[in-house]
């Protein structure tokens, strides 16, 4: 996935890399150039068919809605509380359960990469080992490094007979986690635990905690059920208290 790519040559180069490394789909999030530009088609070479079939999305959340594992790449060293991993660490996690379900590798804008809010939608964030004096890589070069490492690790892991598939390690999709966190935020604002001016920062910490735990789909469903029940109980109690107060007033 490329977020707001602005250069047709870069898009074409990435399409060619997808063909080189057997990537089945290219997704573009709000591209800032014409993906079917002649320069893009020229650079894509045998990846031109993949480029022509690329799917477009208005934002990253919608683009990753059907993806069970999401990895992003970043070029900056300082991302606050967001944990950064090497490509080997993150990609080994991606491959560890042998799942063939949809996974995403996300790359940001040529000029400023991904925002922290976008990085928080990922289960893992890859920090490529470039020089601290000039850490920003060309978009297609970053894609080439990550896809090469993925192909190398895939060969290593598939050749290891001791690997056991473990579906329990597949985390909940970003869209499902986002909905859960939105429900939780609404409830915590309603009960006074969160304040409007600090809610976003505090919920980001909750998101990071759940992502580190690789929370699963059924666990997210459990938490959302708890939130709904708590909201119902809180509102019911408020209604009873209000009715009792009204009765006492008139009595």
Secondary structure by P-SEA (a helix, b strand, c coil): cccccccaaaaaaaaaaaaaccccbbbbcccccccccaaaaaaaccaaaaaaabbbbcccccccccccbbbbbbcccccccbbbbcaaaaaaaaaccccccbbbbbbccccccccaaaaaaccbbbbcccccccccccaaaaaaaaaaaaaaaaaaaaacccbbbbcccccccaaaaaaaaaaaaaaaaaacccccccaaaaaaaaaaaaaaacccaaaaaaaaaaaaaaaaaaaaaaaaaaaaaaaaaac
